[in-house]
Protein backbone atom coordinates (compact mmCIF):
# COMPACT_ATOMS: atom_id res chain seq x y z
CA UNK A 1 0.00 0.00 0.00
CA UNK A 2 2.90 2.37 0.64
CA UNK A 3 3.98 2.02 -3.03
CA UNK A 4 0.52 3.10 -4.12
CA UNK A 5 0.59 6.12 -1.84
CA UNK A 6 4.08 7.11 -2.94
CA UNK A 7 3.00 6.95 -6.60
CA UNK A 8 -0.23 8.83 -5.91
CA UNK A 9 1.52 11.64 -4.04
CA UNK A 10 4.50 12.08 -6.39
CA UNK A 11 3.70 14.00 -9.58
CA UNK A 12 6.09 12.36 -12.03
CA UNK A 13 5.49 8.85 -10.74
CA UNK A 14 1.73 9.38 -10.97
CA UNK A 15 2.05 10.69 -14.52
CA UNK A 16 4.10 7.65 -15.49
CA UNK A 17 1.60 5.28 -13.86
CA UNK A 18 -1.41 6.70 -15.70
CA UNK A 19 0.19 7.30 -19.12
CA UNK A 20 -1.66 4.31 -20.60
CA UNK A 21 -5.09 5.60 -19.52
CA UNK A 22 -7.33 7.47 -21.92
CA UNK A 23 -8.67 10.95 -21.16
CA UNK A 24 -12.10 9.47 -20.36
CA UNK A 25 -10.57 7.00 -17.90
CA UNK A 26 -8.55 9.81 -16.29
CA UNK A 27 -11.73 11.90 -15.93
CA UNK A 28 -13.48 8.91 -14.33
CA UNK A 29 -10.58 8.53 -11.88
CA UNK A 30 -10.68 12.26 -11.15
CA UNK A 31 -14.44 12.11 -10.50
CA UNK A 32 -13.96 9.21 -8.10
CA UNK A 33 -11.15 11.02 -6.30
CA UNK A 34 -13.28 14.18 -6.04
CA UNK A 35 -16.13 12.09 -4.60
CA UNK A 36 -13.77 10.58 -2.01
CA UNK A 37 -12.47 14.05 -1.14
CA UNK A 38 -16.00 15.44 -0.68
CA UNK A 39 -16.97 12.49 1.53
CA UNK A 40 -13.85 12.95 3.64
CA UNK A 41 -14.56 16.69 4.02
CA UNK A 42 -18.14 15.94 5.08
CA UNK A 43 -16.95 13.42 7.69
CA UNK A 44 -14.39 15.87 9.04
CA UNK A 45 -17.08 18.55 9.33
CA UNK A 46 -19.33 16.10 11.19
CA UNK A 47 -16.49 15.23 13.57
CA UNK A 48 -15.73 18.89 14.18
CA UNK A 49 -19.42 19.59 14.84
CA UNK A 50 -19.64 16.65 17.25
CA UNK A 51 -16.51 17.84 19.07
CA UNK A 52 -17.94 21.37 19.26
CA UNK A 53 -21.21 20.05 20.72
CA UNK A 54 -19.29 17.93 23.22
CA UNK A 55 -17.22 20.91 24.34
CA UNK A 56 -20.36 23.02 24.61
CA UNK A 57 -22.00 20.41 26.85
CA UNK A 58 -18.86 20.16 28.98
CA UNK A 59 -18.83 23.93 29.40
CA UNK A 60 -22.50 23.86 30.45
CA UNK A 61 -21.79 21.16 33.02
CA UNK A 62 -18.79 23.07 34.36
CA UNK A 63 -20.97 26.18 34.66
CA UNK A 64 -23.58 24.19 36.59
CA UNK A 65 -20.87 22.85 38.91
CA UNK A 66 -19.60 26.37 39.47
CA UNK A 67 -23.13 27.64 40.22
CA UNK A 68 -23.56 24.83 42.74
CA UNK A 69 -20.24 25.69 44.35
CA UNK A 70 -18.67 22.37 43.39
CA UNK A 71 -15.37 21.45 41.80
CA UNK A 72 -14.55 18.62 39.40
CA UNK A 73 -12.51 17.02 42.18
CA UNK A 74 -15.69 16.84 44.28
CA UNK A 75 -17.19 14.54 41.65
CA UNK A 76 -14.22 12.23 41.82
CA UNK A 77 -14.46 12.06 45.62
CA UNK A 78 -18.18 11.28 45.60
CA UNK A 79 -19.14 7.66 46.07
CA UNK A 80 -21.14 6.20 43.23
CA UNK A 81 -24.72 5.24 44.00
CA UNK A 82 -24.97 1.54 44.62
CA UNK A 83 -27.36 -0.39 42.46
CA UNK A 84 -29.90 -2.54 44.21
CA UNK A 85 -29.05 -6.17 43.85
CA UNK A 86 -31.49 -7.97 41.65
CA UNK A 87 -32.97 -10.85 43.57
CA UNK A 88 -34.86 -13.34 41.49
CA UNK A 89 -37.49 -15.63 42.83
CA UNK A 90 -36.58 -19.27 42.99
CA UNK A 91 -39.01 -21.66 41.44
CA UNK A 92 -40.96 -23.72 43.92
CA UNK A 93 -40.07 -27.37 44.25
CA UNK A 94 -42.82 -29.59 42.81
CA UNK A 95 -41.40 -33.06 43.28
CA UNK A 96 -39.48 -34.71 46.08
CA UNK A 97 -38.00 -38.22 46.19
CA UNK A 98 -36.06 -40.11 48.84
CA UNK A 99 -33.63 -42.65 47.49
CA UNK A 100 -32.62 -45.96 49.08
CA UNK A 101 -29.85 -44.22 51.06
CA UNK A 102 -32.32 -41.75 52.59
CA UNK A 103 -31.12 -38.74 50.55
CA UNK A 104 -33.86 -36.35 49.50
CA UNK A 105 -33.87 -35.21 45.87
CA UNK A 106 -35.97 -32.21 44.83
CA UNK A 107 -37.02 -31.05 41.39
CA UNK A 108 -39.03 -28.06 40.18
CA UNK A 109 -40.39 -29.92 37.18
CA UNK A 110 -38.59 -27.58 34.82
CA UNK A 111 -35.54 -28.47 32.81
CA UNK A 112 -33.89 -31.83 32.42
CA UNK A 113 -35.28 -34.54 34.67
CA UNK A 114 -32.77 -35.70 37.30
CA UNK A 115 -31.46 -39.24 36.90
CA UNK A 116 -33.00 -40.33 40.20
CA UNK A 117 -36.49 -39.38 39.00
CA UNK A 118 -35.84 -40.94 35.58
CA UNK A 119 -34.77 -44.22 37.18
CA UNK A 120 -37.88 -44.24 39.39
CA UNK A 121 -40.16 -43.62 36.39
CA UNK A 122 -38.38 -46.36 34.42
CA UNK A 123 -39.07 -48.78 37.26
CA UNK A 124 -42.82 -48.19 36.86
CA UNK A 125 -43.60 -45.42 39.38
CA UNK A 126 -45.56 -42.33 38.32
CA UNK A 127 -44.33 -38.77 38.61
CA UNK A 128 -47.51 -37.80 40.46
CA UNK A 129 -46.50 -40.03 43.35
CA UNK A 130 -43.57 -37.67 44.06
CA UNK A 131 -45.67 -34.52 43.81
CA UNK A 132 -45.43 -32.21 46.86
CA UNK A 133 -48.77 -30.96 48.14
N, C-alpha and C positions, 0 to 999 in steps of 0.2 A: 504494500500500500504506500510505502514511503517513496517508491519510484514514481508511482502515479502522481503523488502530490508534488514531487520535485519537477516533474514534467509540466504539470498544470500551472505551477507558479513561476516557471522560468520561460521567458518569452521566446527565445530561439528554439529551445527544446520542444515547446508546445507547437510552434510553427512547423518544425520538422515532423512532429508526430501526426499532424492533421493535414499534411500536404497532399495526401491521396484522397481526401474527402472533397466532394463537390460543394459548390456554394450553397445549394439547398440543404445538404447535410450539415454544413457549418451553421446555417441559420437555425436548423432544428436543434442543434447542440446549444446554440446561444439562447434560444427560447427556453430550453430546459434549465440551463444555468440561471437565467433570469427568474424563472419560476422558483427555483431552489433558494435564490437570494431573497426574493420577496417573502417566502415562507419563513426563512430564518429571521428576517427583520420583524415580521409579525410576532414570532415567538419571543424575540428579545423584548419587544414592546410589552407583550403580555407579562413577561417576567418582571420587567421594570415596574409595571402597574401593580402587580401583586406585591412586590417589595415595598412600593410606596404605601399601599393600603396597610401592610403589616406594620410599617413604621408609624403610620398615623394611629393605628389602634394601640400600639405600644405607648405612644405619647399620650393618648387619652387615658390609658391605665395609670401611667406615671402621674398625670395630673390628678386623677382620682385619689391615688395614694397620698399625694401631697396635700390635697384638701382634707383628707382624713387624718393627717398628721402622722402618716406611716412612712417607713423607709423600705426599700427593696430587701434589706437585710432582715426586717421584721417578718417578711414572708418566708424567708428561709428558716427562721427560728421557729415558726409556728408548726405545731404538730398537725399532720394530716388527719382529717376526720376518718375514723375507723368505720369500715363498712360492716353492717350487721351480717353475721354469719348466716348463711342460708341453711336452714335445717329442714330436711325433707322428711316426710312421714314414711315410716317403714310400713310395708304391707303386712296386714295381719296374717298370722299363721292359720292355715285352714286344716292341715292334716298333721297328725302326730302318730309316731309308730315307735314301739319299744322293741328292740331286737333281742335275740336270745341271751345276750350278755347284760341286758338291762339298760343299755344306752338308749336315750330318747332321741329320735330323729324328727325334725320338724320341716314342713314344706309349705310354702304359700300357695302352691298350685299354679304358679307362674314360672315359666322357664323350663329347662330340662328337668325331667323327673329324676330324683336321686336313685341311685342303684338299689338302695334298701327297699324303696317303694316298688321299684320295677321287679325285684326278685319276689316280693310278696304277691304282687299281681300275677306274676308268672306261675306262682304256686297255687293259684285259684282263688285268692282272696279278692274282695272288691275294694275299690278306693273309698267308697262311702263308709266302710267299716272303720276307717282311720280318720274320718271327719271329726273335727272338734266342734262341740256345740256352742 
